[in-house]
């Protein structure tokens, strides 16, 4: 995924499914470098991670 698409997803009111390593995540924010983002696992754990946006996939 590229930075422009991440920005579109963040500004969208739609529930757009994004996966990281096969796990469904919410994108919390795009970092200033435009290459990494903070994502949060969907579900009860709400674990947050910093990931490379090139590893995010939209479904």
ABEGO torsion letter per residue (X at the ends): XBAAAAAAAAABABBBBBBBGGBBBBBABBBAAGABBBBBBBEAAGBBBBBBAAABBBX
